[in-house]
Amino acid sequence: LNSNEVPLDSESALLASAIAKTGPRVTFLEKEILRLQDRLKRLEEEHAALSAYRAQNTAILSPLRQIPPKLLFEIFSRTLPSVSEAKGDGPWLLTHISSYWQAVALSNPSLW
């Protein structure tokens, strides 16, 4: 079988029989691959959705969100000179961190 010689009739018959026996298994494997590809696609979609949900909602539990506005303002007040020296933007930098930080910074005129 591993040569260029023409197989004998008996060898041809055996080979044809062996090839024919692989047909159902090949068909089964093709269907199984399609089924698993479909399953993988659904799992990837579910994974993406849950990952997005988790990322969005994990931020809600962040310890930074637990800081009371007065304490956050105090932190801003103490760090502002170093921030403004480094960037020259003063309190504007603080307003770009989150909507909560923005609200705290904008509600305290002494920062400006």
N, CA and C atoms as a LAMMPS dump frame, in Angstrom:
ITEM: TIMESTEP
0
ITEM: NUMBER OF ATOMS
336
ITEM: BOX BOUNDS ff ff ff
-5.0000000000000000e+02 5.0000000000000000e+02
-5.0000000000000000e+02 5.0000000000000000e+02
-5.0000000000000000e+02 5.0000000000000000e+02
ITEM: ATOMS id mol type element x y z
1 1 1 N 0.81 -1.208 0
2 1 2 C 0 0 0
3 1 3 C 0.852 1.27 0
4 2 1 N 2.063 1.15 0.469
5 2 2 C 2.946 2.316 0.51
6 2 3 C 3.901 2.346 -0.676
7 3 1 N 3.425 1.907 -1.79
8 3 2 C 4.278 1.927 -2.982
9 3 3 C 3.464 2.443 -4.161
10 4 1 N 4.132 2.604 -5.273
11 4 2 C 3.453 3.064 -6.48
12 4 3 C 2.933 1.911 -7.324
13 5 1 N 3.088 0.706 -6.822
14 5 2 C 2.636 -0.467 -7.573
15 5 3 C 1.123 -0.579 -7.489
16 6 1 N 0.563 -1.087 -8.546
17 6 2 C -0.879 -1.316 -8.587
18 6 3 C -1.207 -2.435 -7.603
19 7 1 N -2.209 -2.206 -6.712
20 7 2 C -2.537 -3.258 -5.748
21 7 3 C -3.176 -4.464 -6.435
22 8 1 N -3.01 -5.59 -5.803
23 8 2 C -3.663 -6.806 -6.274
24 8 3 C -5.168 -6.647 -6.072
25 9 1 N -5.929 -7.458 -6.786
26 9 2 C -7.386 -7.382 -6.66
27 9 3 C -7.825 -7.612 -5.218
28 10 1 N -7.198 -8.552 -4.543
29 10 2 C -7.57 -8.846 -3.155
30 10 3 C -7.243 -7.658 -2.242
31 11 1 N -6.116 -6.995 -2.525
32 11 2 C -5.741 -5.821 -1.732
33 11 3 C -6.711 -4.664 -1.99
34 12 1 N -7.106 -4.514 -3.246
35 12 2 C -8.062 -3.464 -3.598
36 12 3 C -9.39 -3.683 -2.898
37 13 1 N -9.837 -4.924 -2.856
38 13 2 C -11.108 -5.243 -2.208
39 13 3 C -11.037 -4.952 -0.711
40 14 1 N -9.933 -5.343 -0.083
41 14 2 C -9.766 -5.081 1.35
42 14 3 C -9.717 -3.58 1.638
43 15 1 N -8.997 -2.854 0.797
44 15 2 C -8.872 -1.416 0.984
45 15 3 C -10.221 -0.723 0.785
46 16 1 N -10.95 -1.12 -0.238
47 16 2 C -12.276 -0.542 -0.498
48 16 3 C -13.208 -0.815 0.675
49 17 1 N -13.138 -2.017 1.237
50 17 2 C -13.972 -2.371 2.384
51 17 3 C -13.599 -1.526 3.605
52 18 1 N -12.301 -1.364 3.829
53 18 2 C -11.841 -0.566 4.972
54 18 3 C -12.262 0.89 4.818
55 19 1 N -12.138 1.415 3.608
56 19 2 C -12.542 2.803 3.355
57 19 3 C -14.04 2.966 3.577
58 20 1 N -14.826 2.018 3.096
59 20 2 C -16.283 2.086 3.237
60 20 3 C -16.694 2.083 4.705
61 21 1 N -15.963 1.329 5.52
62 21 2 C -16.299 1.256 6.945
63 21 3 C -16.042 2.584 7.665
64 22 1 N -15.185 3.425 7.106
65 22 2 C -14.906 4.71 7.761
66 22 3 C -15.983 5.754 7.481
67 23 1 N -16.794 5.537 6.465
68 23 2 C -17.817 6.515 6.075
69 23 3 C -18.735 6.928 7.204
70 24 1 N -19.386 5.981 7.89
71 24 2 C -20.292 6.375 8.972
72 24 3 C -19.572 7.131 10.098
73 25 1 N -18.358 6.692 10.398
74 25 2 C -17.612 7.372 11.478
75 25 3 C -17.243 8.801 11.062
76 26 1 N -16.822 8.977 9.815
77 26 2 C -16.497 10.315 9.315
78 26 3 C -17.742 11.195 9.36
79 27 1 N -18.873 10.669 8.938
80 27 2 C -20.129 11.423 8.971
81 27 3 C -20.487 11.803 10.401
82 28 1 N -20.368 10.836 11.317
83 28 2 C -20.647 11.112 12.728
84 28 3 C -19.727 12.212 13.251
85 29 1 N -18.436 12.104 12.951
86 29 2 C -17.471 13.091 13.437
87 29 3 C -17.751 14.477 12.868
88 30 1 N -18.134 14.557 11.608
89 30 2 C -18.469 15.85 11.007
90 30 3 C -19.66 16.486 11.72
91 31 1 N -20.69 15.668 11.977
92 31 2 C -21.865 16.182 12.688
93 31 3 C -21.504 16.59 14.115
94 32 1 N -20.675 15.795 14.759
95 32 2 C -20.26 16.088 16.133
96 32 3 C -19.438 17.377 16.191
97 33 1 N -18.567 17.577 15.225
98 33 2 C -17.77 18.808 15.161
99 33 3 C -18.69 20.013 14.995
100 34 1 N -19.674 19.922 14.115
101 34 2 C -20.622 21.028 13.926
102 34 3 C -21.41 21.305 15.204
103 35 1 N -21.841 20.225 15.865
104 35 2 C -22.589 20.375 17.118
105 35 3 C -21.722 21.06 18.177
106 36 1 N -20.476 20.624 18.282
107 36 2 C -19.584 21.202 19.283
108 36 3 C -19.194 22.641 18.944
109 37 1 N -19.055 22.943 17.666
110 37 2 C -18.771 24.326 17.268
111 37 3 C -19.938 25.234 17.643
112 38 1 N -21.156 24.736 17.429
113 38 2 C -22.338 25.504 17.81
114 38 3 C -22.382 25.689 19.325
115 39 1 N -22.093 24.633 20.05
116 39 2 C -22.07 24.698 21.52
117 39 3 C -21.001 25.68 21.997
118 40 1 N -19.814 25.618 21.383
119 40 2 C -18.729 26.526 21.737
120 40 3 C -19.137 27.977 21.491
121 41 1 N -19.8 28.224 20.377
122 41 2 C -20.251 29.586 20.064
123 41 3 C -21.212 30.092 21.136
124 42 1 N -22.159 29.235 21.532
125 42 2 C -23.115 29.639 22.57
126 42 3 C -22.41 29.879 23.907
127 43 1 N -21.437 29.03 24.243
128 43 2 C -20.688 29.208 25.486
129 43 3 C -19.858 30.492 25.459
130 44 1 N -19.258 30.791 24.316
131 44 2 C -18.478 32.026 24.191
132 44 3 C -19.372 33.255 24.339
133 45 1 N -20.575 33.193 23.773
134 45 2 C -21.513 34.307 23.902
135 45 3 C -21.944 34.484 25.356
136 46 1 N -22.235 33.374 26.019
137 46 2 C -22.621 33.442 27.431
138 46 3 C -21.462 33.972 28.275
139 47 1 N -20.267 33.495 27.985
140 47 2 C -19.078 33.947 28.713
141 47 3 C -18.879 35.451 28.536
142 48 1 N -19.014 35.931 27.32
143 48 2 C -18.84 37.366 27.053
144 48 3 C -19.885 38.187 27.804
145 49 1 N -21.128 37.719 27.792
146 49 2 C -22.199 38.447 28.473
147 49 3 C -21.967 38.478 29.985
148 50 1 N -21.602 37.336 30.555
149 50 2 C -21.363 37.29 31.999
150 50 3 C -20.127 38.087 32.391
151 51 1 N -19.115 38.053 31.571
152 51 2 C -17.902 38.83 31.859
153 51 3 C -18.199 40.323 31.844
154 52 1 N -18.996 40.757 30.87
155 52 2 C -19.369 42.171 30.795
156 52 3 C -20.208 42.566 32.009
157 53 1 N -21.165 41.727 32.361
158 53 2 C -22.007 41.989 33.534
159 53 3 C -21.149 42.09 34.792
160 54 1 N -20.243 41.146 34.922
161 54 2 C -19.376 41.107 36.1
162 54 3 C -18.499 42.357 36.183
163 55 1 N -17.914 42.745 35.075
164 55 2 C -17.044 43.923 35.06
165 55 3 C -17.826 45.189 35.411
166 56 1 N -19.018 45.317 34.853
167 56 2 C -19.83 46.507 35.114
168 56 3 C -20.259 46.582 36.574
169 57 1 N -20.628 45.449 37.121
170 57 2 C -21.193 45.46 38.464
171 57 3 C -20.165 45.308 39.569
172 58 1 N -18.993 44.816 39.27
173 58 2 C -17.937 44.728 40.273
174 58 3 C -17.515 46.124 40.703
175 59 1 N -17.521 47.052 39.768
176 59 2 C -17.134 48.427 40.081
177 59 3 C -18.046 49.041 41.141
178 60 1 N -19.283 48.613 41.176
179 60 2 C -20.229 49.147 42.161
180 60 3 C -19.77 48.838 43.578
181 61 1 N -19.116 47.694 43.753
182 61 2 C -18.673 47.282 45.082
183 61 3 C -17.277 47.79 45.429
184 62 1 N -16.707 48.586 44.574
185 62 2 C -15.357 49.107 44.794
186 62 3 C -15.279 49.879 46.108
187 63 1 N -14.214 49.664 46.877
188 63 2 C -14.045 50.422 48.125
189 63 3 C -13.987 51.935 47.893
190 64 1 N -13.54 52.357 46.723
191 64 2 C -13.495 53.796 46.442
192 64 3 C -14.882 54.42 46.449
193 65 1 N -15.887 53.633 46.115
194 65 2 C -17.256 54.159 46.121
195 65 3 C -17.794 54.314 47.544
196 66 1 N -17.115 53.685 48.489
197 66 2 C -17.558 53.738 49.88
198 66 3 C -17.056 54.993 50.601
199 67 1 N -16.116 55.699 49.983
200 67 2 C -15.546 56.89 50.621
201 67 3 C -16.602 57.994 50.645
202 68 1 N -16.912 58.5 51.83
203 68 2 C -17.904 59.584 51.917
204 68 3 C -17.406 60.831 51.181
205 69 1 N -18.323 61.617 50.634
206 69 2 C -17.929 62.807 49.873
207 69 3 C -17.013 63.757 50.649
208 70 1 N -17.266 63.943 51.947
209 70 2 C -16.429 64.863 52.733
210 70 3 C -14.988 64.364 52.815
211 71 1 N -14.821 63.072 53.01
212 71 2 C -13.47 62.509 53.073
213 71 3 C -12.797 62.579 51.707
214 72 1 N -13.548 62.304 50.671
215 72 2 C -12.994 62.384 49.322
216 72 3 C -12.568 63.82 49.007
217 73 1 N -13.38 64.778 49.42
218 73 2 C -13.014 66.181 49.228
219 73 3 C -11.719 66.506 49.973
220 74 1 N -11.588 65.981 51.175
221 74 2 C -10.367 66.212 51.957
222 74 3 C -9.149 65.633 51.236
223 75 1 N -9.313 64.461 50.682
224 75 2 C -8.222 63.844 49.908
225 75 3 C -7.892 64.717 48.703
226 76 1 N -8.91 65.173 48.014
227 76 2 C -8.692 66.057 46.86
228 76 3 C -7.915 67.303 47.282
229 77 1 N -8.346 67.903 48.38
230 77 2 C -7.724 69.144 48.842
231 77 3 C -6.246 68.948 49.155
232 78 1 N -5.924 67.811 49.729
233 78 2 C -4.529 67.56 50.121
234 78 3 C -3.65 67.147 48.939
235 79 1 N -4.232 66.576 47.938
236 79 2 C -3.423 66.13 46.793
237 79 3 C -3.403 67.139 45.656
238 80 1 N -4.304 68.06 45.682
239 80 2 C -4.416 68.997 44.565
240 80 3 C -3.136 69.757 44.25
241 81 1 N -2.401 70.274 45.219
242 81 2 C -1.176 70.988 44.849
243 81 3 C -0.199 70.124 44.05
244 82 1 N -0.02 68.868 44.454
245 82 2 C 0.913 68.015 43.713
246 82 3 C 0.357 67.67 42.339
247 83 1 N -0.945 67.519 42.245
248 83 2 C -1.554 67.224 40.954
249 83 3 C -1.404 68.42 40.02
250 84 1 N -1.683 69.617 40.523
251 84 2 C -1.616 70.795 39.656
252 84 3 C -0.185 71.109 39.248
253 85 1 N 0.772 70.861 40.122
254 85 2 C 2.168 71.086 39.756
255 85 3 C 2.602 70.13 38.658
256 86 1 N 2.148 68.899 38.766
257 86 2 C 2.58 67.882 37.806
258 86 3 C 1.928 68.081 36.442
259 87 1 N 0.665 68.4 36.425
260 87 2 C -0.058 68.445 35.158
261 87 3 C -0.525 69.839 34.768
262 88 1 N -0.68 70.707 35.728
263 88 2 C -1.184 72.032 35.427
264 88 3 C -2.684 72.076 35.206
265 89 1 N -3.363 70.978 35.425
266 89 2 C -4.804 70.923 35.183
267 89 3 C -5.621 71.06 36.454
268 90 1 N -4.979 71.057 37.598
269 90 2 C -5.688 71.22 38.853
270 90 3 C -6.83 70.249 39.023
271 91 1 N -7.945 70.752 39.506
272 91 2 C -9.075 69.872 39.806
273 91 3 C -9.711 69.225 38.578
274 92 1 N -9.402 69.732 37.398
275 92 2 C -9.984 69.123 36.199
276 92 3 C -9.606 67.653 36.089
277 93 1 N -8.416 67.316 36.519
278 93 2 C -8.008 65.906 36.48
279 93 3 C -8.944 65.036 37.308
280 94 1 N -9.337 65.561 38.454
281 94 2 C -10.193 64.786 39.353
282 94 3 C -11.577 64.545 38.763
283 95 1 N -12.03 65.437 37.911
284 95 2 C -13.377 65.293 37.34
285 95 3 C -13.435 64.246 36.235
286 96 1 N -12.296 63.72 35.845
287 96 2 C -12.266 62.736 34.764
288 96 3 C -12.101 61.296 35.25
289 97 1 N -12.092 61.089 36.556
290 97 2 C -11.914 59.741 37.101
291 97 3 C -13.227 58.967 37.061
292 98 1 N -14.255 59.545 37.603
293 98 2 C -15.574 58.901 37.606
294 98 3 C -16.626 59.981 37.807
295 99 1 N -17.869 59.614 37.587
296 99 2 C -18.947 60.596 37.768
297 99 3 C -19.072 60.982 39.245
298 100 1 N -18.774 60.051 40.134
299 100 2 C -18.822 60.344 41.57
300 100 3 C -17.748 61.37 41.934
301 101 1 N -16.533 61.141 41.476
302 101 2 C -15.444 62.083 41.742
303 101 3 C -15.755 63.444 41.117
304 102 1 N -16.323 63.416 39.955
305 102 2 C -16.672 64.669 39.284
306 102 3 C -17.682 65.457 40.121
307 103 1 N -18.699 64.761 40.61
308 103 2 C -19.725 65.425 41.415
309 103 3 C -19.118 66.02 42.683
310 104 1 N -18.229 65.267 43.336
311 104 2 C -17.594 65.77 44.56
312 104 3 C -16.727 66.987 44.246
313 105 1 N -15.927 66.884 43.198
314 105 2 C -15.029 67.996 42.842
315 105 3 C -15.816 69.246 42.455
316 106 1 N -16.849 69.077 41.652
317 106 2 C -17.616 70.234 41.183
318 106 3 C -18.477 70.858 42.282
319 107 1 N -18.814 70.071 43.297
320 107 2 C -19.665 70.598 44.371
321 107 3 C -18.86 71.309 45.456
322 108 1 N -17.55 71.375 45.292
323 108 2 C -16.697 72.036 46.283
324 108 3 C -15.933 73.183 45.636
325 109 1 N -16.498 74.392 45.705
326 109 2 C -15.886 75.545 45.038
327 109 3 C -14.467 75.852 45.516
328 110 1 N -14.126 75.449 46.726
329 110 2 C -12.787 75.776 47.231
330 110 3 C -11.68 75.061 46.462
331 111 1 N -12.026 74.04 45.699
332 111 2 C -11.022 73.369 44.865
333 111 3 C -10.631 74.231 43.677
334 112 1 N -11.502 75.139 43.309
335 112 2 C -11.298 75.91 42.088
336 112 3 C -10.708 77.249 42.431
